[in-house]
Amino acid sequence: LGKEPVQKAKLVGRFSKHHQLRMFAKAKQINDDGVLRVEVLSGQQSFRMASLLAANCWAEIPETAADLTDGDLVRIYPFIGNEPV
């Protein structure tokens, strides 16, 4: 099995979470004229399926981050076979 590809993308909007917890958020990567951006989707609870269906990647929010702002760089893991839209 191969490793998932890791990329970095600029966050669209703001995102907050509890500190000291690493989170892999359901997200959507967007190719904005050659600049890779990522939007963390609403509905992050495990029982929310609409956000999972809309997602095309995971956004890794490290345990050291609590509040992220527009333009912050985050690591993303595109779902296999998905290309930026």
PyMOL Python script that loads the backbone (N, CA, C, O; Angstrom):
from pymol import cmd

cmd.read_pdbstr("""\
ATOM      1  N   LEU A   1       0.831  -1.181   0.000  1.00  0.00           N
ATOM      2  CA  LEU A   1       0.000   0.000   0.000  1.00  0.00           C
ATOM      3  C   LEU A   1       0.876   1.244   0.000  1.00  0.00           C
ATOM      4  O   LEU A   1       1.869   1.320   0.724  1.00  0.00           O
ATOM      5  N   GLY A   2       0.499   2.210  -0.814  1.00  0.00           N
ATOM      6  CA  GLY A   2       1.242   3.461  -0.891  1.00  0.00           C
ATOM      7  C   GLY A   2       0.777   4.448   0.165  1.00  0.00           C
ATOM      8  O   GLY A   2      -0.288   4.294   0.763  1.00  0.00           O
ATOM      9  N   LYS A   3       1.581   5.442   0.374  1.00  0.00           N
ATOM     10  CA  LYS A   3       1.213   6.511   1.304  1.00  0.00           C
ATOM     11  C   LYS A   3       0.267   7.489   0.618  1.00  0.00           C
ATOM     12  O   LYS A   3       0.323   7.697  -0.594  1.00  0.00           O
ATOM     13  N   GLU A   4      -0.599   8.077   1.425  1.00  0.00           N
ATOM     14  CA  GLU A   4      -1.473   9.116   0.888  1.00  0.00           C
ATOM     15  C   GLU A   4      -0.625  10.332   0.527  1.00  0.00           C
ATOM     16  O   GLU A   4       0.316  10.660   1.250  1.00  0.00           O
ATOM     17  N   PRO A   5      -0.941  11.008  -0.581  1.00  0.00           N
ATOM     18  CA  PRO A   5      -0.189  12.211  -0.927  1.00  0.00           C
ATOM     19  C   PRO A   5      -0.500  13.332   0.065  1.00  0.00           C
ATOM     20  O   PRO A   5      -1.652  13.527   0.453  1.00  0.00           O
ATOM     21  N   VAL A   6       0.528  14.055   0.466  1.00  0.00           N
ATOM     22  CA  VAL A   6       0.355  15.183   1.379  1.00  0.00           C
ATOM     23  C   VAL A   6       0.653  16.448   0.606  1.00  0.00           C
ATOM     24  O   VAL A   6       1.659  16.537  -0.098  1.00  0.00           O
ATOM     25  N   GLN A   7      -0.231  17.433   0.741  1.00  0.00           N
ATOM     26  CA  GLN A   7      -0.036  18.725   0.095  1.00  0.00           C
ATOM     27  C   GLN A   7      -0.310  19.811   1.124  1.00  0.00           C
ATOM     28  O   GLN A   7      -0.857  19.538   2.192  1.00  0.00           O
ATOM     29  N   LYS A   8       0.065  21.028   0.805  1.00  0.00           N
ATOM     30  CA  LYS A   8      -0.272  22.163   1.661  1.00  0.00           C
ATOM     31  C   LYS A   8      -1.188  23.085   0.874  1.00  0.00           C
ATOM     32  O   LYS A   8      -1.007  23.298  -0.325  1.00  0.00           O
ATOM     33  N   ALA A   9      -2.173  23.624   1.575  1.00  0.00           N
ATOM     34  CA  ALA A   9      -3.147  24.508   0.940  1.00  0.00           C
ATOM     35  C   ALA A   9      -3.460  25.662   1.875  1.00  0.00           C
ATOM     36  O   ALA A   9      -3.326  25.543   3.093  1.00  0.00           O
ATOM     37  N   LYS A  10      -3.880  26.786   1.294  1.00  0.00           N
ATOM     38  CA  LYS A  10      -4.273  27.958   2.073  1.00  0.00           C
ATOM     39  C   LYS A  10      -5.725  27.798   2.521  1.00  0.00           C
ATOM     40  O   LYS A  10      -6.601  27.466   1.723  1.00  0.00           O
ATOM     41  N   LEU A  11      -5.958  28.035   3.782  1.00  0.00           N
ATOM     42  CA  LEU A  11      -7.293  27.911   4.351  1.00  0.00           C
ATOM     43  C   LEU A  11      -8.205  29.016   3.833  1.00  0.00           C
ATOM     44  O   LEU A  11      -7.803  30.175   3.733  1.00  0.00           O
ATOM     45  N   VAL A  12      -9.422  28.644   3.508  1.00  0.00           N
ATOM     46  CA  VAL A  12     -10.467  29.597   3.127  1.00  0.00           C
ATOM     47  C   VAL A  12     -11.306  29.845   4.375  1.00  0.00           C
ATOM     48  O   VAL A  12     -11.906  28.915   4.915  1.00  0.00           O
ATOM     49  N   GLY A  13     -11.352  31.078   4.831  1.00  0.00           N
ATOM     50  CA  GLY A  13     -12.138  31.417   6.014  1.00  0.00           C
ATOM     51  C   GLY A  13     -11.379  31.149   7.304  1.00  0.00           C
ATOM     52  O   GLY A  13     -10.149  31.114   7.328  1.00  0.00           O
ATOM     53  N   ARG A  14     -12.136  30.962   8.367  1.00  0.00           N
ATOM     54  CA  ARG A  14     -11.567  30.741   9.692  1.00  0.00           C
ATOM     55  C   ARG A  14     -11.994  29.363  10.192  1.00  0.00           C
ATOM     56  O   ARG A  14     -13.009  28.820   9.753  1.00  0.00           O
ATOM     57  N   PHE A  15     -11.214  28.807  11.110  1.00  0.00           N
ATOM     58  CA  PHE A  15     -11.585  27.535  11.728  1.00  0.00           C
ATOM     59  C   PHE A  15     -11.036  27.502  13.141  1.00  0.00           C
ATOM     60  O   PHE A  15      -9.882  27.861  13.374  1.00  0.00           O
ATOM     61  N   SER A  16     -11.868  27.068  14.090  1.00  0.00           N
ATOM     62  CA  SER A  16     -11.457  26.954  15.490  1.00  0.00           C
ATOM     63  C   SER A  16     -11.767  25.555  16.002  1.00  0.00           C
ATOM     64  O   SER A  16     -12.738  24.924  15.585  1.00  0.00           O
ATOM     65  N   LYS A  17     -10.928  25.088  16.907  1.00  0.00           N
ATOM     66  CA  LYS A  17     -11.122  23.794  17.544  1.00  0.00           C
ATOM     67  C   LYS A  17     -10.490  23.830  18.916  1.00  0.00           C
ATOM     68  O   LYS A  17      -9.796  24.786  19.263  1.00  0.00           O
ATOM     69  N   HIS A  18     -10.729  22.784  19.705  1.00  0.00           N
ATOM     70  CA  HIS A  18     -10.080  22.658  21.003  1.00  0.00           C
ATOM     71  C   HIS A  18      -8.595  22.434  20.794  1.00  0.00           C
ATOM     72  O   HIS A  18      -8.196  21.638  19.944  1.00  0.00           O
ATOM     73  N   HIS A  19      -7.773  23.136  21.568  1.00  0.00           N
ATOM     74  CA  HIS A  19      -6.333  22.928  21.448  1.00  0.00           C
ATOM     75  C   HIS A  19      -5.953  21.553  22.008  1.00  0.00           C
ATOM     76  O   HIS A  19      -6.760  20.903  22.673  1.00  0.00           O
ATOM     77  N   GLN A  20      -4.760  21.130  21.742  1.00  0.00           N
ATOM     78  CA  GLN A  20      -4.175  19.868  22.186  1.00  0.00           C
ATOM     79  C   GLN A  20      -4.829  18.641  21.561  1.00  0.00           C
ATOM     80  O   GLN A  20      -4.597  17.523  22.022  1.00  0.00           O
ATOM     81  N   LEU A  21      -5.624  18.822  20.545  1.00  0.00           N
ATOM     82  CA  LEU A  21      -6.201  17.694  19.810  1.00  0.00           C
ATOM     83  C   LEU A  21      -5.878  17.854  18.335  1.00  0.00           C
ATOM     84  O   LEU A  21      -6.168  18.897  17.750  1.00  0.00           O
ATOM     85  N   ARG A  22      -5.281  16.837  17.725  1.00  0.00           N
ATOM     86  CA  ARG A  22      -5.077  16.849  16.271  1.00  0.00           C
ATOM     87  C   ARG A  22      -6.389  16.433  15.634  1.00  0.00           C
ATOM     88  O   ARG A  22      -7.052  15.506  16.100  1.00  0.00           O
ATOM     89  N   MET A  23      -6.756  17.123  14.571  1.00  0.00           N
ATOM     90  CA  MET A  23      -8.037  16.850  13.914  1.00  0.00           C
ATOM     91  C   MET A  23      -7.821  16.665  12.426  1.00  0.00           C
ATOM     92  O   MET A  23      -7.065  17.407  11.799  1.00  0.00           O
ATOM     93  N   PHE A  24      -8.484  15.678  11.871  1.00  0.00           N
ATOM     94  CA  PHE A  24      -8.536  15.494  10.428  1.00  0.00           C
ATOM     95  C   PHE A  24      -9.956  15.847  10.009  1.00  0.00           C
ATOM     96  O   PHE A  24     -10.883  15.052  10.157  1.00  0.00           O
ATOM     97  N   ALA A  25     -10.103  17.063   9.481  1.00  0.00           N
ATOM     98  CA  ALA A  25     -11.418  17.616   9.176  1.00  0.00           C
ATOM     99  C   ALA A  25     -11.845  17.288   7.755  1.00  0.00           C
ATOM    100  O   ALA A  25     -11.022  17.244   6.840  1.00  0.00           O
ATOM    101  N   LYS A  26     -13.145  17.056   7.582  1.00  0.00           N
ATOM    102  CA  LYS A  26     -13.710  16.890   6.248  1.00  0.00           C
ATOM    103  C   LYS A  26     -13.577  18.227   5.534  1.00  0.00           C
ATOM    104  O   LYS A  26     -13.990  19.262   6.055  1.00  0.00           O
ATOM    105  N   ALA A  27     -13.000  18.197   4.344  1.00  0.00           N
ATOM    106  CA  ALA A  27     -12.697  19.457   3.672  1.00  0.00           C
ATOM    107  C   ALA A  27     -12.814  19.313   2.161  1.00  0.00           C
ATOM    108  O   ALA A  27     -12.922  18.213   1.620  1.00  0.00           O
ATOM    109  N   LYS A  28     -12.789  20.457   1.509  1.00  0.00           N
ATOM    110  CA  LYS A  28     -12.852  20.490   0.046  1.00  0.00           C
ATOM    111  C   LYS A  28     -11.679  21.310  -0.467  1.00  0.00           C
ATOM    112  O   LYS A  28     -11.532  22.484  -0.131  1.00  0.00           O
ATOM    113  N   GLN A  29     -10.841  20.672  -1.291  1.00  0.00           N
ATOM    114  CA  GLN A  29      -9.725  21.399  -1.901  1.00  0.00           C
ATOM    115  C   GLN A  29     -10.198  22.057  -3.181  1.00  0.00           C
ATOM    116  O   GLN A  29     -11.029  21.514  -3.909  1.00  0.00           O
ATOM    117  N   ILE A  30      -9.650  23.246  -3.444  1.00  0.00           N
ATOM    118  CA  ILE A  30     -10.046  24.044  -4.603  1.00  0.00           C
ATOM    119  C   ILE A  30      -8.782  24.560  -5.260  1.00  0.00           C
ATOM    120  O   ILE A  30      -7.904  25.097  -4.585  1.00  0.00           O
ATOM    121  N   ASN A  31      -8.684  24.403  -6.567  1.00  0.00           N
ATOM    122  CA  ASN A  31      -7.569  24.982  -7.319  1.00  0.00           C
ATOM    123  C   ASN A  31      -8.025  26.345  -7.815  1.00  0.00           C
ATOM    124  O   ASN A  31      -8.862  26.446  -8.712  1.00  0.00           O
ATOM    125  N   ASP A  32      -7.465  27.390  -7.221  1.00  0.00           N
ATOM    126  CA  ASP A  32      -7.851  28.772  -7.523  1.00  0.00           C
ATOM    127  C   ASP A  32      -6.758  29.407  -8.371  1.00  0.00           C
ATOM    128  O   ASP A  32      -5.859  30.061  -7.842  1.00  0.00           O
ATOM    129  N   ASP A  33      -6.834  29.216  -9.688  1.00  0.00           N
ATOM    130  CA  ASP A  33      -5.835  29.743 -10.624  1.00  0.00           C
ATOM    131  C   ASP A  33      -4.414  29.348 -10.223  1.00  0.00           C
ATOM    132  O   ASP A  33      -3.511  30.183 -10.186  1.00  0.00           O
ATOM    133  N   GLY A  34      -4.236  28.073  -9.928  1.00  0.00           N
ATOM    134  CA  GLY A  34      -2.917  27.544  -9.586  1.00  0.00           C
ATOM    135  C   GLY A  34      -2.566  27.607  -8.116  1.00  0.00           C
ATOM    136  O   GLY A  34      -1.534  27.073  -7.710  1.00  0.00           O
ATOM    137  N   VAL A  35      -3.405  28.252  -7.296  1.00  0.00           N
ATOM    138  CA  VAL A  35      -3.180  28.309  -5.850  1.00  0.00           C
ATOM    139  C   VAL A  35      -4.120  27.294  -5.201  1.00  0.00           C
ATOM    140  O   VAL A  35      -5.338  27.364  -5.369  1.00  0.00           O
ATOM    141  N   LEU A  36      -3.541  26.352  -4.459  1.00  0.00           N
ATOM    142  CA  LEU A  36      -4.346  25.325  -3.807  1.00  0.00           C
ATOM    143  C   LEU A  36      -4.927  25.892  -2.515  1.00  0.00           C
ATOM    144  O   LEU A  36      -4.195  26.351  -1.638  1.00  0.00           O
ATOM    145  N   ARG A  37      -6.251  25.853  -2.413  1.00  0.00           N
ATOM    146  CA  ARG A  37      -6.962  26.338  -1.226  1.00  0.00           C
ATOM    147  C   ARG A  37      -7.785  25.193  -0.658  1.00  0.00           C
ATOM    148  O   ARG A  37      -8.087  24.225  -1.356  1.00  0.00           O
ATOM    149  N   VAL A  38      -8.143  25.310   0.606  1.00  0.00           N
ATOM    150  CA  VAL A  38      -8.959  24.279   1.241  1.00  0.00           C
ATOM    151  C   VAL A  38     -10.015  24.941   2.127  1.00  0.00           C
ATOM    152  O   VAL A  38      -9.734  25.880   2.872  1.00  0.00           O
ATOM    153  N   GLU A  39     -11.217  24.426   2.023  1.00  0.00           N
ATOM    154  CA  GLU A  39     -12.341  24.888   2.847  1.00  0.00           C
ATOM    155  C   GLU A  39     -12.718  23.764   3.799  1.00  0.00           C
ATOM    156  O   GLU A  39     -13.073  22.670   3.359  1.00  0.00           O
ATOM    157  N   VAL A  40     -12.643  24.024   5.101  1.00  0.00           N
ATOM    158  CA  VAL A  40     -13.109  23.053   6.090  1.00  0.00           C
ATOM    159  C   VAL A  40     -14.630  23.143   6.091  1.00  0.00           C
ATOM    160  O   VAL A  40     -15.199  24.219   6.276  1.00  0.00           O
ATOM    161  N   LEU A  41     -15.275  22.012   5.883  1.00  0.00           N
ATOM    162  CA  LEU A  41     -16.731  21.991   5.742  1.00  0.00           C
ATOM    163  C   LEU A  41     -17.427  21.993   7.099  1.00  0.00           C
ATOM    164  O   LEU A  41     -16.878  21.507   8.088  1.00  0.00           O
ATOM    165  N   SER A  42     -18.631  22.541   7.137  1.00  0.00           N
ATOM    166  CA  SER A  42     -19.416  22.470   8.374  1.00  0.00           C
ATOM    167  C   SER A  42     -19.946  21.049   8.525  1.00  0.00           C
ATOM    168  O   SER A  42     -19.993  20.296   7.553  1.00  0.00           O
ATOM    169  N   GLY A  43     -20.335  20.690   9.716  1.00  0.00           N
ATOM    170  CA  GLY A  43     -20.836  19.340   9.961  1.00  0.00           C
ATOM    171  C   GLY A  43     -19.712  18.344  10.170  1.00  0.00           C
ATOM    172  O   GLY A  43     -19.672  17.309   9.505  1.00  0.00           O
ATOM    173  N   GLN A  44     -18.801  18.638  11.079  1.00  0.00           N
ATOM    174  CA  GLN A  44     -17.653  17.772  11.318  1.00  0.00           C
ATOM    175  C   GLN A  44     -17.976  16.567  12.209  1.00  0.00           C
ATOM    176  O   GLN A  44     -17.143  15.671  12.348  1.00  0.00           O
ATOM    177  N   GLN A  45     -19.143  16.531  12.800  1.00  0.00           N
ATOM    178  CA  GLN A  45     -19.499  15.401  13.651  1.00  0.00           C
ATOM    179  C   GLN A  45     -19.491  14.111  12.821  1.00  0.00           C
ATOM    180  O   GLN A  45     -19.804  14.130  11.630  1.00  0.00           O
ATOM    181  N   SER A  46     -19.133  13.002  13.457  1.00  0.00           N
ATOM    182  CA  SER A  46     -18.997  11.731  12.735  1.00  0.00           C
ATOM    183  C   SER A  46     -20.300  11.254  12.101  1.00  0.00           C
ATOM    184  O   SER A  46     -20.267  10.514  11.118  1.00  0.00           O
ATOM    185  N   PHE A  47     -21.436  11.660  12.641  1.00  0.00           N
ATOM    186  CA  PHE A  47     -22.719  11.207  12.090  1.00  0.00           C
ATOM    187  C   PHE A  47     -23.212  12.088  10.939  1.00  0.00           C
ATOM    188  O   PHE A  47     -24.245  11.786  10.341  1.00  0.00           O
ATOM    189  N   ARG A  48     -22.507  13.153  10.620  1.00  0.00           N
ATOM    190  CA  ARG A  48     -22.906  14.053   9.523  1.00  0.00           C
ATOM    191  C   ARG A  48     -22.372  13.516   8.200  1.00  0.00           C
ATOM    192  O   ARG A  48     -21.165  13.555   7.960  1.00  0.00           O
ATOM    193  N   MET A  49     -23.238  13.024   7.357  1.00  0.00           N
ATOM    194  CA  MET A  49     -22.830  12.401   6.101  1.00  0.00           C
ATOM    195  C   MET A  49     -22.763  13.385   4.938  1.00  0.00           C
ATOM    196  O   MET A  49     -21.979  13.179   4.011  1.00  0.00           O
ATOM    197  N   ALA A  50     -23.563  14.445   4.963  1.00  0.00           N
ATOM    198  CA  ALA A  50     -23.573  15.391   3.839  1.00  0.00           C
ATOM    199  C   ALA A  50     -22.187  16.020   3.654  1.00  0.00           C
ATOM    200  O   ALA A  50     -21.720  16.171   2.526  1.00  0.00           O
ATOM    201  N   SER A  51     -21.534  16.384   4.759  1.00  0.00           N
ATOM    202  CA  SER A  51     -20.205  16.987   4.636  1.00  0.00           C
ATOM    203  C   SER A  51     -19.177  15.970   4.145  1.00  0.00           C
ATOM    204  O   SER A  51     -18.251  16.339   3.423  1.00  0.00           O
ATOM    205  N   LEU A  52     -19.317  14.711   4.518  1.00  0.00           N
ATOM    206  CA  LEU A  52     -18.407  13.677   4.027  1.00  0.00           C
ATOM    207  C   LEU A  52     -18.599  13.459   2.529  1.00  0.00           C
ATOM    208  O   LEU A  52     -17.627  13.252   1.802  1.00  0.00           O
ATOM    209  N   LEU A  53     -19.837  13.503   2.070  1.00  0.00           N
ATOM    210  CA  LEU A  53     -20.108  13.342   0.640  1.00  0.00           C
ATOM    211  C   LEU A  53     -19.586  14.521  -0.176  1.00  0.00           C
ATOM    212  O   LEU A  53     -19.196  14.351  -1.331  1.00  0.00           O
ATOM    213  N   ALA A  54     -19.575  15.718   0.419  1.00  0.00           N
ATOM    214  CA  ALA A  54     -19.087  16.913  -0.277  1.00  0.00           C
ATOM    215  C   ALA A  54     -17.568  17.032  -0.229  1.00  0.00           C
ATOM    216  O   ALA A  54     -16.981  17.772  -1.019  1.00  0.00           O
ATOM    217  N   ALA A  55     -16.927  16.311   0.688  1.00  0.00           N
ATOM    218  CA  ALA A  55     -15.474  16.421   0.886  1.00  0.00           C
ATOM    219  C   ALA A  55     -14.704  15.713  -0.229  1.00  0.00           C
ATOM    220  O   ALA A  55     -15.166  14.720  -0.791  1.00  0.00           O
ATOM    221  N   ASN A  56     -13.516  16.250  -0.536  1.00  0.00           N
ATOM    222  CA  ASN A  56     -12.608  15.560  -1.449  1.00  0.00           C
ATOM    223  C   ASN A  56     -11.202  15.432  -0.857  1.00  0.00           C
ATOM    224  O   ASN A  56     -10.258  15.026  -1.534  1.00  0.00           O
ATOM    225  N   CYS A  57     -11.088  15.795   0.454  1.00  0.00           N
ATOM    226  CA  CYS A  57      -9.806  15.646   1.142  1.00  0.00           C
ATOM    227  C   CYS A  57     -10.022  15.746   2.648  1.00  0.00           C
ATOM    228  O   CYS A  57     -11.092  16.130   3.120  1.00  0.00           O
ATOM    229  N   TRP A  58      -8.976  15.389   3.384  1.00  0.00           N
ATOM    230  CA  TRP A  58      -8.906  15.635   4.819  1.00  0.00           C
ATOM    231  C   TRP A  58      -7.987  16.824   5.026  1.00  0.00           C
ATOM    232  O   TRP A  58      -6.949  16.918   4.371  1.00  0.00           O
ATOM    233  N   ALA A  59      -8.341  17.728   5.917  1.00  0.00           N
ATOM    234  CA  ALA A  59      -7.466  18.834   6.312  1.00  0.00           C
ATOM    235  C   ALA A  59      -6.934  18.514   7.705  1.00  0.00           C
ATOM    236  O   ALA A  59      -7.710  18.315   8.640  1.00  0.00           O
ATOM    237  N   GLU A  60      -5.619  18.466   7.839  1.00  0.00           N
ATOM    238  CA  GLU A  60      -5.008  18.159   9.136  1.00  0.00           C
ATOM    239  C   GLU A  60      -4.828  19.456   9.916  1.00  0.00           C
ATOM    240  O   GLU A  60      -4.112  20.362   9.491  1.00  0.00           O
ATOM    241  N   ILE A  61      -5.493  19.524  11.064  1.00  0.00           N
ATOM    242  CA  ILE A  61      -5.365  20.674  11.948  1.00  0.00           C
ATOM    243  C   ILE A  61      -4.551  20.197  13.150  1.00  0.00           C
ATOM    244  O   ILE A  61      -5.045  19.402  13.950  1.00  0.00           O
ATOM    245  N   PRO A  62      -3.310  20.670  13.287  1.00  0.00           N
ATOM    246  CA  PRO A  62      -2.434  20.133  14.334  1.00  0.00           C
ATOM    247  C   PRO A  62      -2.890  20.490  15.745  1.00  0.00           C
ATOM    248  O   PRO A  62      -3.667  21.421  15.959  1.00  0.00           O
ATOM    249  N   GLU A  63      -2.381  19.718  16.691  1.00  0.00           N
ATOM    250  CA  GLU A  63      -2.760  19.937  18.094  1.00  0.00           C
ATOM    251  C   GLU A  63      -2.289  21.286  18.616  1.00  0.00           C
ATOM    252  O   GLU A  63      -2.840  21.787  19.595  1.00  0.00           O
ATOM    253  N   THR A  64      -1.293  21.880  17.994  1.00  0.00           N
ATOM    254  CA  THR A  64      -0.779  23.172  18.442  1.00  0.00           C
ATOM    255  C   THR A  64      -1.638  24.346  17.966  1.00  0.00           C
ATOM    256  O   THR A  64      -1.424  25.477  18.402  1.00  0.00           O
ATOM    257  N   ALA A  65      -2.595  24.096  17.089  1.00  0.00           N
ATOM    258  CA  ALA A  65      -3.438  25.169  16.542  1.00  0.00           C
ATOM    259  C   ALA A  65      -4.833  25.100  17.168  1.00  0.00           C
ATOM    260  O   ALA A  65      -5.418  24.023  17.279  1.00  0.00           O
ATOM    261  N   ALA A  66      -5.351  26.240  17.569  1.00  0.00           N
ATOM    262  CA  ALA A  66      -6.716  26.314  18.076  1.00  0.00           C
ATOM    263  C   ALA A  66      -7.571  27.183  17.163  1.00  0.00           C
ATOM    264  O   ALA A  66      -8.711  26.834  16.854  1.00  0.00           O
ATOM    265  N   ASP A  67      -7.023  28.305  16.735  1.00  0.00           N
ATOM    266  CA  ASP A  67      -7.746  29.233  15.868  1.00  0.00           C
ATOM    267  C   ASP A  67      -6.918  29.488  14.621  1.00  0.00           C
ATOM    268  O   ASP A  67      -5.805  30.007  14.703  1.00  0.00           O
ATOM    269  N   LEU A  68      -7.456  29.128  13.477  1.00  0.00           N
ATOM    270  CA  LEU A  68      -6.804  29.376  12.196  1.00  0.00           C
ATOM    271  C   LEU A  68      -7.561  30.485  11.473  1.00  0.00           C
ATOM    272  O   LEU A  68      -8.779  30.608  11.604  1.00  0.00           O
ATOM    273  N   THR A  69      -6.832  31.282  10.717  1.00  0.00           N
ATOM    274  CA  THR A  69      -7.460  32.377   9.988  1.00  0.00           C
ATOM    275  C   THR A  69      -7.277  32.184   8.493  1.00  0.00           C
ATOM    276  O   THR A  69      -6.484  31.352   8.052  1.00  0.00           O
ATOM    277  N   ASP A  70      -8.011  32.952   7.732  1.00  0.00           N
ATOM    278  CA  ASP A  70      -7.988  32.898   6.278  1.00  0.00           C
ATOM    279  C   ASP A  70      -6.545  33.019   5.772  1.00  0.00           C
ATOM    280  O   ASP A  70      -5.826  33.944   6.148  1.00  0.00           O
ATOM    281  N   GLY A  71      -6.132  32.083   4.921  1.00  0.00           N
ATOM    282  CA  GLY A  71      -4.806  32.126   4.334  1.00  0.00           C
ATOM    283  C   GLY A  71      -3.761  31.298   5.057  1.00  0.00           C
ATOM    284  O   GLY A  71      -2.673  31.088   4.520  1.00  0.00           O
ATOM    285  N   ASP A  72      -4.059  30.816   6.269  1.00  0.00           N
ATOM    286  CA  ASP A  72      -3.103  29.953   6.964  1.00  0.00           C
ATOM    287  C   ASP A  72      -2.881  28.674   6.161  1.00  0.00           C
ATOM    288  O   ASP A  72      -3.808  28.146   5.548  1.00  0.00           O
ATOM    289  N   LEU A  73      -1.646  28.184   6.171  1.00  0.00           N
ATOM    290  CA  LEU A  73      -1.328  26.943   5.465  1.00  0.00           C
ATOM    291  C   LEU A  73      -1.661  25.741   6.331  1.00  0.00           C
ATOM    292  O   LEU A  73      -1.317  25.700   7.512  1.00  0.00           O
ATOM    293  N   VAL A  74      -2.333  24.766   5.739  1.00  0.00           N
ATOM    294  CA  VAL A  74      -2.629  23.507   6.423  1.00  0.00           C
ATOM    295  C   VAL A  74      -2.279  22.357   5.495  1.00  0.00           C
ATOM    296  O   VAL A  74      -2.298  22.496   4.272  1.00  0.00           O
ATOM    297  N   ARG A  75      -1.960  21.222   6.096  1.00  0.00           N
ATOM    298  CA  ARG A  75      -1.698  20.016   5.316  1.00  0.00           C
ATOM    299  C   ARG A  75      -3.034  19.405   4.905  1.00  0.00           C
ATOM    300  O   ARG A  75      -3.983  19.374   5.688  1.00  0.00           O
ATOM    301  N   ILE A  76      -3.091  18.924   3.677  1.00  0.00           N
ATOM    302  CA  ILE A  76      -4.295  18.231   3.225  1.00  0.00           C
ATOM    303  C   ILE A  76      -3.901  16.883   2.638  1.00  0.00           C
ATOM    304  O   ILE A  76      -2.800  16.702   2.116  1.00  0.00           O
ATOM    305  N   TYR A  77      -4.823  15.958   2.739  1.00  0.00           N
ATOM    306  CA  TYR A  77      -4.656  14.612   2.205  1.00  0.00           C
ATOM    307  C   TYR A  77      -5.807  14.369   1.224  1.00  0.00           C
ATOM    308  O   TYR A  77      -6.905  13.998   1.639  1.00  0.00           O
ATOM    309  N   PRO A  78      -5.562  14.578  -0.077  1.00  0.00           N
ATOM    310  CA  PRO A  78      -6.629  14.367  -1.063  1.00  0.00           C
ATOM    311  C   PRO A  78      -7.087  12.912  -1.072  1.00  0.00           C
ATOM    312  O   PRO A  78      -6.286  11.990  -0.912  1.00  0.00           O
ATOM    313  N   PHE A  79      -8.372  12.730  -1.261  1.00  0.00           N
ATOM    314  CA  PHE A  79      -8.883  11.377  -1.419  1.00  0.00           C
ATOM    315  C   PHE A  79      -8.295  10.801  -2.707  1.00  0.00           C
ATOM    316  O   PHE A  79      -8.154  11.522  -3.695  1.00  0.00           O
ATOM    317  N   ILE A  80      -7.964   9.562  -2.707  1.00  0.00           N
ATOM    318  CA  ILE A  80      -7.363   8.911  -3.872  1.00  0.00           C
ATOM    319  C   ILE A  80      -8.291   9.078  -5.075  1.00  0.00           C
ATOM    320  O   ILE A  80      -9.488   8.803  -4.995  1.00  0.00           O
ATOM    321  N   GLY A  81      -7.713   9.535  -6.196  1.00  0.00           N
ATOM    322  CA  GLY A  81      -8.482   9.704  -7.422  1.00  0.00           C
ATOM    323  C   GLY A  81      -9.129  11.054  -7.583  1.00  0.00           C
ATOM    324  O   GLY A  81      -9.712  11.339  -8.630  1.00  0.00           O
ATOM    325  N   ASN A  82      -9.041  11.910  -6.553  1.00  0.00           N
ATOM    326  CA  ASN A  82      -9.646  13.246  -6.646  1.00  0.00           C
ATOM    327  C   ASN A  82      -8.601  14.254  -7.084  1.00  0.00           C
ATOM    328  O   ASN A  82      -7.472  14.242  -6.595  1.00  0.00           O
ATOM    329  N   GLU A  83      -8.972  15.104  -7.986  1.00  0.00           N
ATOM    330  CA  GLU A  83      -8.131  16.206  -8.433  1.00  0.00           C
ATOM    331  C   GLU A  83      -8.750  17.492  -7.935  1.00  0.00           C
ATOM    332  O   GLU A  83      -9.969  17.556  -7.777  1.00  0.00           O
ATOM    333  N   PRO A  84      -7.947  18.532  -7.677  1.00  0.00           N
ATOM    334  CA  PRO A  84      -8.539  19.812  -7.263  1.00  0.00           C
ATOM    335  C   PRO A  84      -9.531  20.310  -8.298  1.00  0.00           C
ATOM    336  O   PRO A  84      -9.287  20.215  -9.500  1.00  0.00           O
ATOM    337  N   VAL A  85     -10.638  20.836  -7.831  1.00  0.00           N
ATOM    338  CA  VAL A  85     -11.698  21.343  -8.711  1.00  0.00           C
ATOM    339  C   VAL A  85     -11.397  22.759  -9.114  1.00  0.00           C
ATOM    340  O   VAL A  85     -12.168  23.368  -9.855  1.00  0.00           O
TER     341      VAL A  85
END
""", "prot")
cmd.dss("prot")
cmd.show_as("cartoon", "prot")
cmd.util.cbc("prot")
cmd.orient("prot")
